[in-house]
Amino acid sequence: PPASVLIKKTLGLESGSKESNKTKVGKLTKAQVQEIAKTKMPDLNAYDLDAACKIIGGTARSMGVETDY
């Protein structure tokens, strides 16, 4: 599934924020970001887990979710 679906499932959200720069809808821990990145690793253009976590973190931020990454 897409990263956004995995993020919503992890946090139990129905949808992301309509205004991601103003309204935050949740927070992902570093461990949660790493778990999603491990799941998505075959589909991402990333050589290591750290780069994959940055991609997932960017997706989360665009949805209005704060991250520890």
C-alpha positions as CSV (number, residue, x, y, z in Angstrom):
1,P,0.0,0.0,0.0
2,P,1.0,3.6,-0.4
3,A,3.0,5.2,2.4
4,S,0.2,7.6,3.2
5,V,-2.1,4.6,3.9
6,L,0.5,3.0,6.2
7,I,0.9,6.3,8.1
8,K,-2.9,6.7,8.5
9,K,-3.2,3.1,9.7
10,T,-0.4,3.4,12.2
11,L,-1.9,6.5,13.7
12,G,-5.5,5.4,13.4
13,L,-6.4,8.4,11.3
14,E,-9.2,8.7,8.8
15,S,-7.5,11.3,6.7
16,G,-4.6,13.7,6.7
17,S,-4.7,17.4,7.5
18,K,-6.4,19.8,5.1
19,E,-3.8,22.4,6.0
20,S,-0.7,20.5,6.7
21,N,1.4,23.6,7.5
22,K,-1.1,24.8,10.1
23,T,-3.1,21.9,11.5
24,K,-1.2,18.8,12.8
25,V,-3.2,15.6,13.1
26,G,-0.7,13.3,14.8
27,K,2.9,12.4,15.6
28,L,5.0,9.5,14.5
29,T,7.9,8.3,16.6
30,K,11.2,7.3,15.1
31,A,10.5,3.6,15.5
32,Q,7.1,4.0,13.7
33,V,8.8,5.8,10.8
34,Q,11.5,3.1,10.6
35,E,8.8,0.3,10.6
36,I,6.9,1.9,7.7
37,A,10.2,2.5,5.8
38,K,11.1,-1.2,6.2
39,T,7.7,-2.1,4.8
40,K,8.1,0.3,1.8
41,M,11.9,-0.3,1.2
42,P,11.5,-2.4,-2.0
43,D,9.3,0.3,-3.6
44,L,11.5,3.3,-2.6
45,N,14.5,4.8,-4.4
46,A,16.6,4.6,-1.3
47,Y,19.9,2.7,-0.7
48,D,19.6,2.5,3.0
49,L,17.0,2.7,5.8
50,D,18.0,6.2,6.8
51,A,17.2,7.6,3.3
52,A,13.9,5.6,3.3
53,C,13.0,7.1,6.6
54,K,13.5,10.6,5.3
55,I,11.2,9.9,2.4
56,I,8.5,8.6,4.7
57,G,9.0,11.6,7.0
58,G,8.5,13.9,4.1
59,T,5.3,12.1,3.2
60,A,4.1,12.4,6.8
61,R,4.8,16.1,7.0
62,S,2.9,16.7,3.8
63,M,-0.1,15.0,5.5
64,G,0.1,17.2,8.6
65,V,1.8,14.6,10.8
66,E,4.8,15.5,12.9
67,T,7.7,13.2,13.0
68,D,10.8,12.6,15.2
69,Y,12.8,12.0,12.0
